[in-house]
Amino acid sequence: MNTENHNTEYKRIWKDEYLKWVCGFANAQGGKIYIGIDDDMSDIGVTHLHQLLEDIPNKIVTMLGIVPSVSHIERDGKDIIEIDIEQSNIPISYKGTFYMRSGATNQELRGLALQ
């Protein structure tokens, strides 16, 4: 795996605020979020794997209206969750705000950027 970039994001744990990142990937070219990997690429692993494998896709569908691929991978004996988000054909918002992935950052779209 490579460092964070336009199509890849690493998170130690799942937080619902990461739905903004899912939205940003959907509004860009798509991408992957790995839960259980630190920014320095060290494997942390996740706890409550099976619960997260149910909760994450349900929250994404409910809040964003898109269906990602959420799967379990094992890396160095650690449980990692991979969220694969495809590019959306229509703009996706999270709580009424639009986000877009730019480089290794997530940008809130405002003004002319919304067009």
MOPAC internal coordinates of N, CA, C and O (Angstrom, degrees):
PM7 1SCF
backbone

  N    0.0000 0     0.00 0     0.00 0    0    0    0
  C    1.4493 1     0.00 0     0.00 0    1    0    0
  C    1.5261 1   109.43 1     0.00 0    2    1    0
  O    1.2310 1   120.95 1   -33.64 1    3    2    1
  N    1.3140 1   115.79 1   146.36 1    3    2    1
  C    1.4607 1   121.39 1  -178.96 1    5    3    2
  C    1.5181 1   110.68 1   -98.66 1    6    5    3
  O    1.2310 1   120.88 1    -1.07 1    7    6    5
  N    1.3351 1   115.93 1   178.93 1    7    6    5
  C    1.4493 1   120.03 1   177.59 1    9    7    6
  C    1.5232 1   110.10 1   -71.48 1   10    9    7
  O    1.2310 1   120.97 1    -9.29 1   11   10    9
  N    1.3346 1   115.75 1   170.71 1   11   10    9
  C    1.4549 1   119.73 1   178.84 1   13   11   10
  C    1.5217 1   110.05 1   -60.36 1   14   13   11
  O    1.2310 1   121.65 1   -38.16 1   15   14   13
  N    1.3271 1   114.46 1   141.84 1   15   14   13
  C    1.4581 1   119.96 1   179.11 1   17   15   14
  C    1.5233 1   108.77 1  -153.73 1   18   17   15
  O    1.2310 1   120.95 1    18.24 1   19   18   17
  N    1.3152 1   115.79 1  -161.76 1   19   18   17
  C    1.4586 1   121.62 1  -176.60 1   21   19   18
  C    1.5282 1   112.82 1   -60.11 1   22   21   19
  O    1.2310 1   120.25 1   152.65 1   23   22   21
  N    1.3242 1   117.13 1   -27.35 1   23   22   21
  C    1.4671 1   120.55 1  -175.52 1   25   23   22
  C    1.5226 1   114.25 1  -118.04 1   26   25   23
  O    1.2310 1   119.70 1  -173.00 1   27   26   25
  N    1.3408 1   118.18 1     7.00 1   27   26   25
  C    1.4616 1   120.24 1  -175.13 1   29   27   26
  C    1.5263 1   110.83 1  -141.42 1   30   29   27
  O    1.2310 1   121.08 1   -44.58 1   31   30   29
  N    1.3382 1   115.55 1   135.42 1   31   30   29
  C    1.4643 1   121.85 1   177.91 1   33   31   30
  C    1.5227 1   107.96 1  -137.43 1   34   33   31
  O    1.2310 1   120.44 1   -39.95 1   35   34   33
  N    1.3445 1   116.77 1   140.05 1   35   34   33
  C    1.4662 1   122.22 1   178.36 1   37   35   34
  C    1.5202 1   109.37 1  -116.07 1   38   37   35
  O    1.2310 1   120.68 1   -43.44 1   39   38   37
  N    1.3196 1   116.30 1   136.56 1   39   38   37
  C    1.4611 1   122.48 1   178.51 1   41   39   38
  C    1.5221 1   108.86 1  -135.46 1   42   41   39
  O    1.2310 1   121.23 1   -41.11 1   43   42   41
  N    1.3246 1   115.26 1   138.89 1   43   42   41
  C    1.4679 1   120.56 1   178.57 1   45   43   42
  C    1.5265 1   111.47 1   -65.43 1   46   45   43
  O    1.2310 1   121.35 1   132.55 1   47   46   45
  N    1.3297 1   115.02 1   -47.45 1   47   46   45
  C    1.4617 1   121.66 1  -177.34 1   49   47   46
  C    1.5213 1   108.38 1  -135.97 1   50   49   47
  O    1.2310 1   120.75 1   -16.06 1   51   50   49
  N    1.3304 1   116.17 1   163.94 1   51   50   49
  C    1.4630 1   120.41 1   176.32 1   53   51   50
  C    1.5184 1   109.67 1   -84.87 1   54   53   51
  O    1.2310 1   120.81 1   -47.16 1   55   54   53
  N    1.3107 1   116.06 1   132.84 1   55   54   53
  C    1.4620 1   124.01 1   170.35 1   57   55   54
  C    1.5190 1   106.25 1  -130.75 1   58   57   55
  O    1.2310 1   120.59 1   -37.48 1   59   58   57
  N    1.3278 1   116.48 1   142.52 1   59   58   57
  C    1.4608 1   119.83 1  -177.95 1   61   59   58
  C    1.5242 1   112.19 1   -60.58 1   62   61   59
  O    1.2310 1   119.71 1   156.06 1   63   62   61
  N    1.3221 1   118.17 1   -23.94 1   63   62   61
  C    1.4696 1   120.12 1   178.31 1   65   63   62
  C    1.5305 1   111.40 1   -64.14 1   66   65   63
  O    1.2310 1   119.98 1   163.37 1   67   66   65
  N    1.3203 1   117.64 1   -16.63 1   67   66   65
  C    1.4676 1   120.37 1   178.21 1   69   67   66
  C    1.5217 1   112.12 1   -72.16 1   70   69   67
  O    1.2310 1   120.37 1   174.65 1   71   70   69
  N    1.3167 1   116.90 1    -5.35 1   71   70   69
  C    1.4573 1   119.93 1   171.88 1   73   71   70
  C    1.5280 1   109.92 1   -60.91 1   74   73   71
  O    1.2310 1   120.35 1   153.73 1   75   74   73
  N    1.3379 1   116.93 1   -26.27 1   75   74   73
  C    1.4716 1   120.96 1   175.07 1   77   75   74
  C    1.5325 1   110.05 1   -62.67 1   78   77   75
  O    1.2310 1   120.39 1   141.05 1   79   78   77
  N    1.3208 1   116.85 1   -38.95 1   79   78   77
  C    1.4644 1   120.97 1   179.67 1   81   79   78
  C    1.5244 1   110.30 1   -69.28 1   82   81   79
  O    1.2310 1   120.56 1   140.51 1   83   82   81
  N    1.3254 1   116.54 1   -39.49 1   83   82   81
  C    1.4667 1   120.23 1   176.77 1   85   83   82
  C    1.5281 1   108.66 1   -60.47 1   86   85   83
  O    1.2310 1   120.49 1   134.43 1   87   86   85
  N    1.3211 1   116.66 1   -45.57 1   87   86   85
  C    1.4619 1   122.14 1   177.74 1   89   87   86
  C    1.5236 1   110.31 1   -59.02 1   90   89   87
  O    1.2310 1   120.31 1   134.20 1   91   90   89
  N    1.3309 1   117.02 1   -45.80 1   91   90   89
  C    1.4683 1   121.82 1  -179.77 1   93   91   90
  C    1.5192 1   112.70 1   -60.49 1   94   93   91
  O    1.2310 1   120.26 1   137.59 1   95   94   93
  N    1.3333 1   117.11 1   -42.41 1   95   94   93
  C    1.4597 1   120.31 1   177.57 1   97   95   94
  C    1.5283 1   111.00 1   -65.41 1   98   97   95
  O    1.2310 1   120.43 1   138.13 1   99   98   97
  N    1.3362 1   116.79 1   -41.87 1   99   98   97
  C    1.4666 1   120.49 1  -179.37 1  101   99   98
  C    1.5206 1   111.24 1   -63.07 1  102  101   99
  O    1.2310 1   120.07 1   146.45 1  103  102  101
  N    1.3256 1   117.48 1   -33.55 1  103  102  101
  C    1.4596 1   121.61 1  -179.49 1  105  103  102
  C    1.5331 1   112.46 1   -84.92 1  106  105  103
  O    1.2310 1   119.97 1   172.75 1  107  106  105
  N    1.3157 1   117.67 1    -7.25 1  107  106  105
  C    1.4731 1   121.73 1   175.87 1  109  107  106
  C    1.5307 1   107.80 1  -107.36 1  110  109  107
  O    1.2310 1   120.20 1    47.40 1  111  110  109
  N    1.3119 1   117.23 1  -132.60 1  111  110  109
  C    1.4668 1   120.70 1  -178.75 1  113  111  110
  C    1.5254 1   113.41 1   -97.60 1  114  113  111
  O    1.2310 1   120.43 1  -165.72 1  115  114  113
  N    1.3279 1   116.79 1    14.28 1  115  114  113
  C    1.4541 1   119.81 1  -175.75 1  117  115  114
  C    1.5213 1   109.89 1    85.84 1  118  117  115
  O    1.2310 1   120.48 1    -2.99 1  119  118  117
  N    1.3117 1   116.69 1   177.01 1  119  118  117
  C    1.4579 1   119.78 1   179.56 1  121  119  118
  C    1.5108 1   111.73 1   169.12 1  122  121  119
  O    1.2310 1   121.60 1     6.75 1  123  122  121
  N    1.3343 1   114.54 1  -173.25 1  123  122  121
  C    1.4595 1   121.10 1  -177.86 1  125  123  122
  C    1.5194 1   110.19 1  -129.81 1  126  125  123
  O    1.2310 1   121.95 1   -40.38 1  127  126  125
  N    1.3281 1   113.88 1   139.62 1  127  126  125
  C    1.4590 1   121.50 1   173.01 1  129  127  126
  C    1.5233 1   106.70 1  -115.67 1  130  129  127
  O    1.2310 1   121.00 1   -49.59 1  131  130  129
  N    1.3189 1   115.70 1   130.41 1  131  130  129
  C    1.4613 1   121.21 1   178.09 1  133  131  130
  C    1.5135 1   108.37 1  -109.72 1  134  133  131
  O    1.2310 1   120.82 1   -57.59 1  135  134  133
  N    1.3280 1   116.03 1   122.41 1  135  134  133
  C    1.4583 1   121.88 1   178.09 1  137  135  134
  C    1.5271 1   107.64 1  -101.15 1  138  137  135
  O    1.2310 1   121.15 1   -53.59 1  139  138  137
  N    1.3345 1   115.40 1   126.41 1  139  138  137
  C    1.4617 1   120.52 1  -178.83 1  141  139  138
  C    1.5148 1   112.17 1   110.35 1  142  141  139
  O    1.2310 1   120.51 1  -170.83 1  143  142  141
  N    1.3338 1   116.62 1     9.17 1  143  142  141
  C    1.4626 1   121.88 1   177.20 1  145  143  142
  C    1.5256 1   107.67 1  -126.95 1  146  145  143
  O    1.2310 1   120.72 1   -50.18 1  147  146  145
  N    1.3220 1   116.23 1   129.82 1  147  146  145
  C    1.4614 1   121.91 1  -179.38 1  149  147  146
  C    1.5297 1   110.34 1   -78.32 1  150  149  147
  O    1.2310 1   120.55 1   -16.67 1  151  150  149
  N    1.3335 1   116.55 1   163.33 1  151  150  149
  C    1.4605 1   121.40 1   179.36 1  153  151  150
  C    1.5295 1   112.66 1   -56.94 1  154  153  151
  O    1.2310 1   120.40 1   150.91 1  155  154  153
  N    1.3313 1   116.83 1   -29.09 1  155  154  153
  C    1.4674 1   119.86 1   179.73 1  157  155  154
  C    1.5304 1   111.83 1   -84.53 1  158  157  155
  O    1.2310 1   120.78 1  -169.01 1  159  158  157
  N    1.3252 1   116.12 1    10.99 1  159  158  157
  C    1.4633 1   124.43 1   176.94 1  161  159  158
  C    1.5300 1   113.71 1    75.88 1  162  161  159
  O    1.2310 1   119.72 1  -169.82 1  163  162  161
  N    1.3386 1   118.14 1    10.18 1  163  162  161
  C    1.4573 1   118.88 1   177.28 1  165  163  162
  C    1.5281 1   109.56 1   -80.71 1  166  165  163
  O    1.2310 1   121.35 1   -37.64 1  167  166  165
  N    1.3162 1   115.02 1   142.36 1  167  166  165
  C    1.4558 1   121.39 1  -178.74 1  169  167  166
  C    1.5185 1   109.69 1   -81.52 1  170  169  167
  O    1.2310 1   121.06 1   -59.24 1  171  170  169
  N    1.3123 1   115.59 1   120.76 1  171  170  169
  C    1.4615 1   122.10 1   178.14 1  173  171  170
  C    1.5262 1   109.34 1  -100.83 1  174  173  171
  O    1.2310 1   121.02 1   140.27 1  175  174  173
  N    1.3190 1   115.66 1   -39.73 1  175  174  173
  C    1.4540 1   121.06 1  -174.73 1  177  175  174
  C    1.5220 1   110.19 1    82.61 1  178  177  175
  O    1.2310 1   120.70 1   -13.34 1  179  178  177
  N    1.3109 1   116.26 1   166.66 1  179  178  177
  C    1.4571 1   121.25 1   179.19 1  181  179  178
  C    1.5199 1   109.50 1  -118.47 1  182  181  179
  O    1.2310 1   121.39 1   -26.59 1  183  182  181
  N    1.3196 1   114.94 1   153.41 1  183  182  181
  C    1.4577 1   120.55 1   170.61 1  185  183  182
  C    1.5257 1   106.56 1  -103.94 1  186  185  183
  O    1.2310 1   119.83 1   -20.36 1  187  186  185
  N    1.2994 1   117.94 1   159.64 1  187  186  185
  C    1.4649 1   123.01 1  -179.45 1  189  187  186
  C    1.5321 1   111.09 1    59.01 1  190  189  187
  O    1.2310 1   120.71 1  -136.00 1  191  190  189
  N    1.3167 1   116.24 1    44.00 1  191  190  189
  C    1.4625 1   122.81 1  -176.72 1  193  191  190
  C    1.5294 1   112.47 1   -50.98 1  194  193  191
  O    1.2310 1   120.27 1   126.99 1  195  194  193
  N    1.3076 1   117.09 1   -53.01 1  195  194  193
  C    1.4685 1   120.19 1  -173.85 1  197  195  194
  C    1.5279 1   111.74 1   -65.55 1  198  197  195
  O    1.2310 1   120.37 1   143.79 1  199  198  197
  N    1.3180 1   116.89 1   -36.21 1  199  198  197
  C    1.4640 1   120.26 1   177.59 1  201  199  198
  C    1.5324 1   110.25 1   -65.78 1  202  201  199
  O    1.2310 1   120.42 1   136.88 1  203  202  201
  N    1.3304 1   116.80 1   -43.12 1  203  202  201
  C    1.4644 1   120.62 1   178.85 1  205  203  202
  C    1.5262 1   111.90 1   -65.18 1  206  205  203
  O    1.2310 1   120.44 1   143.23 1  207  206  205
  N    1.3229 1   116.76 1   -36.77 1  207  206  205
  C    1.4683 1   120.34 1   178.73 1  209  207  206
  C    1.5270 1   111.89 1   -64.76 1  210  209  207
  O    1.2310 1   120.16 1   159.12 1  211  210  209
  N    1.3256 1   117.29 1   -20.88 1  211  210  209
  C    1.4630 1   121.44 1   174.02 1  213  211  210
  C    1.5288 1   111.26 1   -92.32 1  214  213  211
  O    1.2310 1   120.65 1   134.72 1  215  214  213
  N    1.3293 1   116.35 1   -45.28 1  215  214  213
  C    1.4686 1   121.28 1  -173.96 1  217  215  214
  C    1.5256 1   113.14 1   -67.11 1  218  217  215
  O    1.2310 1   120.18 1   134.54 1  219  218  217
  N    1.3186 1   117.27 1   -45.46 1  219  218  217
  C    1.4689 1   120.32 1  -174.20 1  221  219  218
  C    1.5296 1   112.08 1   -60.84 1  222  221  219
  O    1.2310 1   118.77 1   126.60 1  223  222  221
  N    1.3332 1   119.95 1   -53.40 1  223  222  221
  C    1.4663 1   117.46 1   179.89 1  225  223  222
  C    1.5250 1   112.97 1   -63.51 1  226  225  223
  O    1.2310 1   120.15 1   144.54 1  227  226  225
  N    1.3419 1   117.32 1   -35.46 1  227  226  225
  C    1.4630 1   120.02 1   178.49 1  229  227  226
  C    1.5297 1   111.02 1   -63.22 1  230  229  227
  O    1.2310 1   120.02 1   138.09 1  231  230  229
  N    1.3290 1   117.57 1   -41.91 1  231  230  229
  C    1.4609 1   120.74 1   179.10 1  233  231  230
  C    1.5253 1   111.33 1   -66.92 1  234  233  231
  O    1.2310 1   120.46 1   141.04 1  235  234  233
  N    1.3176 1   116.73 1   -38.96 1  235  234  233
  C    1.4656 1   120.11 1   179.90 1  237  235  234
  C    1.5265 1   110.33 1   -65.09 1  238  237  235
  O    1.2310 1   120.27 1   135.14 1  239  238  237
  N    1.3204 1   117.09 1   -44.86 1  239  238  237
  C    1.4662 1   120.82 1   179.27 1  241  239  238
  C    1.5303 1   109.97 1   -63.84 1  242  241  239
  O    1.2310 1   120.29 1   134.37 1  243  242  241
  N    1.3213 1   117.04 1   -45.63 1  243  242  241
  C    1.4659 1   121.19 1  -177.33 1  245  243  242
  C    1.5227 1   112.40 1   -66.43 1  246  245  243
  O    1.2310 1   120.16 1   134.68 1  247  246  245
  N    1.3236 1   117.31 1   -45.32 1  247  246  245
  C    1.4642 1   121.20 1  -173.85 1  249  247  246
  C    1.5266 1   113.81 1   -85.42 1  250  249  247
  O    1.2310 1   120.09 1   148.77 1  251  250  249
  N    1.3429 1   117.43 1   -31.23 1  251  250  249
  C    1.4617 1   120.38 1  -173.68 1  253  251  250
  C    1.5226 1   114.08 1  -116.43 1  254  253  251
  O    1.2310 1   120.41 1   161.94 1  255  254  253
  N    1.3123 1   116.82 1   -18.06 1  255  254  253
  C    1.4614 1   120.02 1   179.51 1  257  255  254
  C    1.5161 1   114.62 1    74.77 1  258  257  255
  O    1.2310 1   120.23 1  -160.43 1  259  258  257
  N    1.3267 1   117.16 1    19.57 1  259  258  257
  C    1.4583 1   120.86 1   176.54 1  261  259  258
  C    1.5254 1   108.98 1  -120.87 1  262  261  259
  O    1.2310 1   120.80 1   -21.89 1  263  262  261
  N    1.3148 1   116.08 1   158.11 1  263  262  261
  C    1.4652 1   120.75 1  -178.20 1  265  263  262
  C    1.5267 1   108.62 1  -117.21 1  266  265  263
  O    1.2310 1   120.23 1   -75.78 1  267  266  265
  N    1.3385 1   117.16 1   104.22 1  267  266  265
  C    1.4579 1   119.90 1   177.99 1  269  267  266
  C    1.5268 1   110.72 1   -87.38 1  270  269  267
  O    1.2310 1   121.33 1   -10.48 1  271  270  269
  N    1.3067 1   115.06 1   169.52 1  271  270  269
  C    1.4565 1   120.75 1   170.33 1  273  271  270
  C    1.5255 1   106.90 1   -92.79 1  274  273  271
  O    1.2310 1   120.12 1   -61.27 1  275  274  273
  N    1.3205 1   117.37 1   118.73 1  275  274  273
  C    1.4657 1   122.37 1   179.55 1  277  275  274
  C    1.5187 1   107.23 1  -117.89 1  278  277  275
  O    1.2310 1   120.96 1   -60.78 1  279  278  277
  N    1.3297 1   115.77 1   119.22 1  279  278  277
  C    1.4619 1   118.30 1  -175.22 1  281  279  278
  C    1.5197 1   111.97 1  -139.20 1  282  281  279
  O    1.2310 1   121.82 1   -16.54 1  283  282  281
  N    1.3165 1   114.11 1   163.46 1  283  282  281
  C    1.4644 1   123.00 1   178.34 1  285  283  282
  C    1.5183 1   108.95 1   -97.25 1  286  285  283
  O    1.2310 1   120.90 1   -49.97 1  287  286  285
  N    1.3170 1   115.88 1   130.03 1  287  286  285
  C    1.4598 1   120.23 1   170.39 1  289  287  286
  C    1.5181 1   107.16 1  -126.67 1  290  289  287
  O    1.2310 1   120.94 1   -24.53 1  291  290  289
  N    1.3098 1   115.81 1   155.47 1  291  290  289
  C    1.4565 1   120.23 1   177.81 1  293  291  290
  C    1.5135 1   107.82 1  -114.34 1  294  293  291
  O    1.2310 1   121.16 1   -48.03 1  295  294  293
  N    1.3193 1   115.39 1   131.97 1  295  294  293
  C    1.4565 1   120.87 1  -179.48 1  297  295  294
  C    1.5212 1   108.15 1  -136.56 1  298  297  295
  O    1.2310 1   120.48 1   -59.85 1  299  298  297
  N    1.3021 1   116.68 1   120.15 1  299  298  297
  C    1.4646 1   122.43 1  -177.76 1  301  299  298
  C    1.5280 1   112.02 1    51.75 1  302  301  299
  O    1.2310 1   120.84 1  -140.32 1  303  302  301
  N    1.3369 1   116.01 1    39.68 1  303  302  301
  C    1.4500 1   121.30 1   177.22 1  305  303  302
  C    1.5242 1   114.17 1    77.52 1  306  305  303
  O    1.2310 1   119.66 1  -173.24 1  307  306  305
  N    1.3124 1   118.25 1     6.76 1  307  306  305
  C    1.4698 1   122.61 1  -179.14 1  309  307  306
  C    1.5300 1   109.51 1  -107.82 1  310  309  307
  O    1.2310 1   121.13 1   -35.85 1  311  310  309
  N    1.3205 1   115.44 1   144.15 1  311  310  309
  C    1.4583 1   121.23 1   176.50 1  313  311  310
  C    1.5247 1   109.58 1   -82.45 1  314  313  311
  O    1.2310 1   120.64 1   -57.87 1  315  314  313
  N    1.3174 1   116.39 1   122.13 1  315  314  313
  C    1.4585 1   124.01 1  -178.80 1  317  315  314
  C    1.5261 1   107.52 1  -122.40 1  318  317  315
  O    1.2310 1   120.67 1   -36.02 1  319  318  317
  N    1.3247 1   116.33 1   143.98 1  319  318  317
  C    1.4612 1   120.85 1   175.23 1  321  319  318
  C    1.5195 1   108.32 1  -107.53 1  322  321  319
  O    1.2310 1   121.19 1   -49.36 1  323  322  321
  N    1.3230 1   115.32 1   130.64 1  323  322  321
  C    1.4587 1   122.17 1   177.59 1  325  323  322
  C    1.5226 1   108.25 1  -110.15 1  326  325  323
  O    1.2310 1   120.90 1   -56.92 1  327  326  325
  N    1.3380 1   115.88 1   123.08 1  327  326  325
  C    1.4624 1   121.89 1   176.30 1  329  327  326
  C    1.5204 1   106.59 1  -109.31 1  330  329  327
  O    1.2310 1   120.72 1   -64.28 1  331  330  329
  N    1.3170 1   116.22 1   115.72 1  331  330  329
  C    1.4576 1   122.16 1  -177.92 1  333  331  330
  C    1.5239 1   108.26 1  -105.87 1  334  333  331
  O    1.2310 1   120.73 1   -65.96 1  335  334  333
  N    1.3307 1   116.21 1   114.04 1  335  334  333
  C    1.4551 1   122.12 1  -176.14 1  337  335  334
  C    1.5231 1   108.90 1  -108.38 1  338  337  335
  O    1.2310 1   120.43 1   -53.66 1  339  338  337
  N    1.3159 1   116.79 1   126.34 1  339  338  337
  C    1.4581 1   120.59 1   177.05 1  341  339  338
  C    1.5252 1   109.83 1   -88.84 1  342  341  339
  O    1.2310 1   121.10 1   -24.64 1  343  342  341
  N    1.3091 1   115.50 1   155.36 1  343  342  341
  C    1.4566 1   121.13 1   175.57 1  345  343  342
  C    1.5231 1   109.02 1   -63.13 1  346  345  343
  O    1.2310 1   120.56 1   -44.13 1  347  346  345
  N    1.3226 1   116.53 1   135.87 1  347  346  345
  C    1.4579 1   120.98 1   179.68 1  349  347  346
  C    1.5215 1   110.58 1   -91.57 1  350  349  347
  O    1.2310 1   120.83 1   -33.27 1  351  350  349
  N    1.3266 1   116.01 1   146.73 1  351  350  349
  C    1.4595 1   121.38 1   176.64 1  353  351  350
  C    1.5212 1   112.27 1   -80.84 1  354  353  351
  O    1.2310 1   120.72 1   163.16 1  355  354  353
  N    1.3403 1   116.22 1   -16.84 1  355  354  353
  C    1.4588 1   121.21 1   178.07 1  357  355  354
  C    1.5266 1   109.01 1  -123.86 1  358  357  355
  O    1.2310 1   119.48 1   -26.53 1  359  358  357
  N    1.3358 1   118.60 1   153.47 1  359  358  357
  C    1.4662 1   120.15 1   179.13 1  361  359  358
  C    1.5340 1   111.12 1   -63.09 1  362  361  359
  O    1.2310 1   121.29 1   -41.51 1  363  362  361
  N    1.3217 1   115.14 1   138.49 1  363  362  361
  C    1.4622 1   122.57 1  -179.96 1  365  363  362
  C    1.5266 1   108.07 1  -112.78 1  366  365  363
  O    1.2310 1   120.75 1   -44.07 1  367  366  365
  N    1.3365 1   116.17 1   135.93 1  367  366  365
  C    1.4655 1   119.48 1   176.99 1  369  367  366
  C    1.5183 1   109.87 1  -119.93 1  370  369  367
  O    1.2310 1   121.06 1   -25.56 1  371  370  369
  N    1.3137 1   115.59 1   154.44 1  371  370  369
  C    1.4553 1   123.07 1   174.18 1  373  371  370
  C    1.5202 1   106.70 1  -118.46 1  374  373  371
  O    1.2310 1   120.50 1   -67.55 1  375  374  373
  N    1.3189 1   116.64 1   112.45 1  375  374  373
  C    1.4630 1   123.43 1  -177.43 1  377  375  374
  C    1.5245 1   111.39 1    53.76 1  378  377  375
  O    1.2310 1   120.87 1  -139.84 1  379  378  377
  N    1.3388 1   115.95 1    40.16 1  379  378  377
  C    1.4537 1   121.24 1   176.19 1  381  379  378
  C    1.5152 1   115.38 1    83.55 1  382  381  379
  O    1.2310 1   119.93 1   179.91 1  383  382  381
  N    1.3281 1   117.74 1    -0.09 1  383  382  381
  C    1.4576 1   122.25 1  -179.87 1  385  383  382
  C    1.5246 1   108.96 1  -114.20 1  386  385  383
  O    1.2310 1   121.26 1   -40.56 1  387  386  385
  N    1.3226 1   115.19 1   139.44 1  387  386  385
  C    1.4615 1   120.94 1  -179.57 1  389  387  386
  C    1.5152 1   109.78 1  -100.62 1  390  389  387
  O    1.2310 1   120.80 1   -44.01 1  391  390  389
  N    1.3272 1   116.07 1   135.99 1  391  390  389
  C    1.4635 1   123.20 1   178.93 1  393  391  390
  C    1.5184 1   108.85 1  -124.63 1  394  393  391
  O    1.2310 1   121.24 1   -24.79 1  395  394  393
  N    1.3364 1   115.24 1   155.21 1  395  394  393
  C    1.4620 1   120.06 1   177.13 1  397  395  394
  C    1.5253 1   108.67 1  -146.09 1  398  397  395
  O    1.2310 1   121.26 1   -42.43 1  399  398  397
  N    1.3064 1   115.20 1   137.57 1  399  398  397
  C    1.4593 1   121.55 1   177.76 1  401  399  398
  C    1.5193 1   108.90 1   -74.09 1  402  401  399
  O    1.2310 1   120.68 1   -49.62 1  403  402  401
  N    1.3362 1   116.30 1   130.38 1  403  402  401
  C    1.4584 1   122.62 1   177.38 1  405  403  402
  C    1.5178 1   107.63 1  -138.46 1  406  405  403
  O    1.2310 1   120.86 1   -66.92 1  407  406  405
  N    1.3243 1   115.96 1   113.08 1  407  406  405
  C    1.4723 1   119.23 1  -174.35 1  409  407  406
  C    1.5143 1   108.52 1    62.98 1  410  409  407
  O    1.2310 1   120.33 1    48.64 1  411  410  409
  N    1.3271 1   116.98 1  -131.36 1  411  410  409
  C    1.4638 1   121.30 1   178.37 1  413  411  410
  C    1.5294 1   110.77 1  -100.99 1  414  413  411
  O    1.2310 1   120.35 1  -158.05 1  415  414  413
  N    1.3534 1   116.94 1    21.95 1  415  414  413
  C    1.4559 1   120.76 1  -178.76 1  417  415  414
  C    1.5152 1   110.88 1  -123.52 1  418  417  415
  O    1.2310 1   121.24 1   -17.37 1  419  418  417
  N    1.3114 1   115.24 1   162.63 1  419  418  417
  C    1.4579 1   122.77 1   176.10 1  421  419  418
  C    1.5231 1   106.81 1  -111.65 1  422  421  419
  O    1.2310 1   119.90 1   -57.81 1  423  422  421
  N    1.3136 1   117.80 1   122.19 1  423  422  421
  C    1.4589 1   122.41 1  -175.33 1  425  423  422
  C    1.5221 1   110.94 1  -111.02 1  426  425  423
  O    1.2310 1   120.96 1   -44.47 1  427  426  425
  N    1.3490 1   115.76 1   135.53 1  427  426  425
  C    1.4601 1   120.40 1   172.29 1  429  427  426
  C    1.5176 1   107.66 1   -79.29 1  430  429  427
  O    1.2310 1   120.80 1   -50.04 1  431  430  429
  N    1.3246 1   116.08 1   129.96 1  431  430  429
  C    1.4565 1   120.71 1  -178.89 1  433  431  430
  C    1.5238 1   109.73 1   -88.80 1  434  433  431
  O    1.2310 1   121.35 1   -49.26 1  435  434  433
  N    1.3408 1   115.02 1   130.74 1  435  434  433
  C    1.4603 1   121.37 1   178.87 1  437  435  434
  C    1.5117 1   109.60 1  -139.33 1  438  437  435
  O    1.2310 1   120.62 1   -19.78 1  439  438  437
  N    1.3055 1   116.43 1   160.22 1  439  438  437
  C    1.4521 1   121.75 1   173.77 1  441  439  438
  C    1.5186 1   112.95 1    55.43 1  442  441  439
  O    1.2310 1   121.12 1    48.79 1  443  442  441
  N    1.3323 1   115.46 1  -131.21 1  443  442  441
  C    1.4649 1   121.24 1  -176.83 1  445  443  442
  C    1.5228 1   113.00 1   -63.01 1  446  445  443
  O    1.2310 1   120.15 1   153.53 1  447  446  445
  N    1.3234 1   117.32 1   -26.47 1  447  446  445
  C    1.4735 1   120.57 1   179.90 1  449  447  446
  C    1.5218 1   110.86 1   -61.70 1  450  449  447
  O    1.2310 1   120.11 1   154.32 1  451  450  449
  N    1.3264 1   117.40 1   -25.68 1  451  450  449
  C    1.4702 1   120.48 1   179.80 1  453  451  450
  C    1.5270 1   111.72 1   -69.42 1  454  453  451
  O    1.2310 1   120.21 1   157.83 1  455  454  453
  N    1.3189 1   117.21 1   -22.17 1  455  454  453
  C    1.4604 1   120.21 1  -178.63 1  457  455  454
  C    1.5151 1   109.25 1   -81.98 1  458  457  455
  O    1.2310 1   120.10 1   180.00 1  459  458  457

